[in-house]
């Protein structure tokens, strides 16, 4: 468990704002992506098997049913009674604006849901979507736009078939700022052909341009992906545990204290995870990051002073 003041976590930020626990409830609204449906490409990202991060990957129930199930799990685990509907799977702004409003409205109508966290790609955030999210925010809802950047290096993005550029991320960020929408940026450590120094540089560039939140992910190999094929053929070497711990620690130390960390690691279930095995051990990773920070007498933002 992270000590208060060491890392500015999402849980801590929500408790400070609302006076109680607030949890995200993951939703699969059956969206697709422009690099899956042929508009920009096919096959999706080389590392993407949506089942690895979505509990409702196949034939998802309705949004209300998904929230109801997630709420029961969270109530038993932590007792939290306030939630953000987290539209997580694939690209959750990639549809007609009226359909998006219908889906978002259905989530916000569920008792206990106090806002939305919308996962999407930087190239799929038109002004109509930002205006809709801004309207929700003006009504008093907690709104986060989660942009899956992954890397600030275009060659790395091309290598994993992302189908967008760093420039498109900067454009989406700028326009979200104009609508005063909070942005949480996703970064992946261990992308094929990318060094740890490049991961640190991606983080530096994101911090330089400004973000309200961060999510860090160690890249893991899951079944039914092109990355799995590359890994089996020896064309991709997985990230080492200590390399991730030290890289994440450096990022935390170089992150302004005001930035909210929504996630410091990512895991996949045993039935889909191929490698590395430690990506199935969330608390081992979190505890190791905490221990490293403690050993260095460090905390978030300390390297910026």
N, C-alpha and C positions, 0 to 999 in steps of 0.2 A: 504494500500500500504506500502511495506517495505521501510524504509529509507535507502539510500546508506550507506554501511558500517556496517549495522546492521546484515544483512544476505547476503551472497554472492550467489545471485540467478543466475539461468541459463540466464535469460533475461539480467541481468547486465553483466555477463561474455561475452555474445555474442555481446552486444553493445560495450564493451571495445575492443573486438577483431576486429569487422567488422565495427564499427562506425555507426551502425544502428540496428534497431530491426530485430531479427531473431526468427521465430516461428517454432515449430514442427507441422507437419501436420500428423495426425494419419492415418495409413494404415492397412487394413486387407487384407493380401495376401493369405488367405485361408489355412494357415498352421494348423497342429494339434500338439499334444504333446506326448511324449513317455509314459506318465502315462494316456493317453486317448486311444491310439491305440493298447494297449496290450503289447507293447515291454517291458514296466516296470510296467504297471498297467492299470486299467480301471477306468473310472469315473472322472478322473482329480482331481484337488485340491478340497477339500470339500467346499471352499468358492467361487469357480470359476463358474460364468456365464458370458461368454465373452461379452454378450450384455451390462453388467454393466459398461464396460469401453471402448467399441468400438462402434463408431457411425455407423459402417458398418458391424454389426455382422451377418446379414442374407443376403445371396446371394450378396456378395460385388461386386460392379462394378469394372472395371479395375483399376489398380494402377494409371494410368494417369488421369482417371475420378475422382478418389478419391482425388488426389492432386489438380485437377482443382476446385473441389467443396470446398475443405478446403481453398484454396488460396482465393477464392471469399469471404468466410466468414471472413477470417483474414483481407483482404484488407478493407472491410467495417468497421471492428471493430477497427483496429489499424493502418491500412495503411502500414503494413510491406510488404516488397517485396522480402525478402530473407527467405528461409525455409530449414529445415531439414526434409527429408522424414522419419517419425517415424514408422518403422515396429513394430506395437504394439501387435496385437492380437496373442495369443498363443505363439508358439516357433519358432521364425523367422530365425533360423539357422538349422532347422530340416528338411533338404532336400538335394538332390544331389547338389554338388557344382556348376555344370553347370546351374541348375535351379535357384539357389540362385543368381548367377552372372547375369542371364537374368533378374530376378526381380529387383535386385538392380540397374542394368544399366538402366532399363526402368524408374525408379524413378529419377535417376541422369540426365537423358536426358531432363527432364521437365525444361523449363526456370525458373530461380529463385531458383531452388533447389541447395543448396551449400554443401550438405552432407547428411549423414545417421545417424539415431539413431536406433540401432537394439536391440529389446527386446528379451531375450532368457533365457534359464535355464543354470545353471553352468555345467550340465552334457551333454550339447549339443553344445559344442564349440570346434570342432576339429581344428587342426593346419591349415588345408586347408582353413577354414573359416577365421581364424585370418590372414593368409597370404593374402587372398583376401581383407580383410578390410585394412590391412597395405598398400596394393598396391593402393587402393583408396586414402588413407591418403597421400601417397607419390605424388599422382597426384594433391594434394592441397585441397582435400575435407575435410570437418569437419566430423570426424567419432567418434561416441560414441557406446560402447558396454554396453547395459543395462542388468545386471545380476540380476535375481529375486532370491535373497537369502531368504528373509523374516525373517529368524531367524538363529542364530548361534548355536542353540540347536537341535541336531538330533532328540530328542524325540518329540519336537514341530513339526518338519518337518514331522515326521512319522504320528503324530496325524492328520495332515491336508492332508495327502496323497501326499506330494510333490514328493517323489520318488528320492530325491537326498540328499546328506549329506553336512555338512559344509566343510569337507575335499575336496569334489569335487569343491566347490566354490573356496577354496584356490588354488587348482590346476589350475582352469580356470583363476583366477586372475594372478597367476605367469606366465602362458604362454602368457596372454595378455600383461603383462609387457615386456616380451621378444620381442614382436612385436611392442611395444610402442603404443598400442591401449589404449585410455582413457576408463576407466570403471566407470559406474554409478551403484551403488549398491542399490537394493530395499530392504527396511525393513518394516515389518508390525507390528504395535503395537496393542495388544489386541487379539492375537491368542488364541484359546481354550487351557486352562490349563496352560497358560504362564503368569507369573507375570510381572508387570511393571518393576521391578528390572531386570528381565531377558531380557526385551526389551532394557533396558539401557546397559546391559552387551553385548548383541548382537552388539549394536552400538559401544561399546568400542573395541570389538574384530575386527570389520570391520576397525575402525580407526587405530588400532594397526598394522594391516597388510597392510594398505594403500588402498585408493580409491580416484578417481578423482572427483566423484560426488556421491550424495545421493538422494534417493527418499524415503520419509516417507509416509506411508499409515495407516490410522486408519482402522481396520477391520470392514467392514459393511456386514450385512446380506442381500442377494439379492435372488429374487425368483429363483426357479428351481435349488437349490443347496442342497447338503447334510447338509451344515451348517444351512440352513433354517429349515430343518427337526429337527436338534438338538435344534435350538432355540425355535421352537414351542413346543417341548417336555420338555423345561426347562433345557436342558442339556448344554446350552451355554448362558452366560450372556454377553450382549454387553458392550462395552467400554464406560465409562462416558466421557462427554465433557471436564470437568476440568482435569480429569486424562490424557487425550490425550494432552491437552494444556501444562500441567506441564511437561509431559514426552518429548514432542517435544522440549520444551524450554531447558530442560536439555541437550538433544542431541545437539542442536545448540550451546550451551555454551561450549560443549566439542568437537566441531568439528573444526579442523584447518581452519583458514581463507581462505586458498587456495582451499579447497574443494567446489565444486559448488553444490548448492541445486537445483535440477531440479524440485522438488515438495515437498511441506510441508503438503499436505493433499490430499485425493482422495474422489471423490464424485460419486454417482450413480443417475440416473434419477428417477423421482418419480414413473414411471411405473414399475420399477423393485426393488427399494429399500424397504426393510421391516423394518430394524432397524440398528443403531439408527437414529432417524429423523435428527439429526444435521449433519449427513454425506451427506445430500443434500444441505448443506449451506456452500459452499466453502469460501465465503468472511467473514462469521462470524467466521470461524475457523482461517483463516489467520489473521484477525484483532485481535482476542483474543491472538494469539501467539505474535504478534507484541506488543500488550498492556502489556503482561506479561514481555517481554524482556525490554520494556520501564520502567515498574514499578521496575524492578530489576537493572536498569541502566546497562543492559547487552547487549552483542552482540556476534556474532559468534566467538568462540575460546577464549572468555574471561576467562573461567575456566581453561585454559591450561597454563596460565602465572603464 
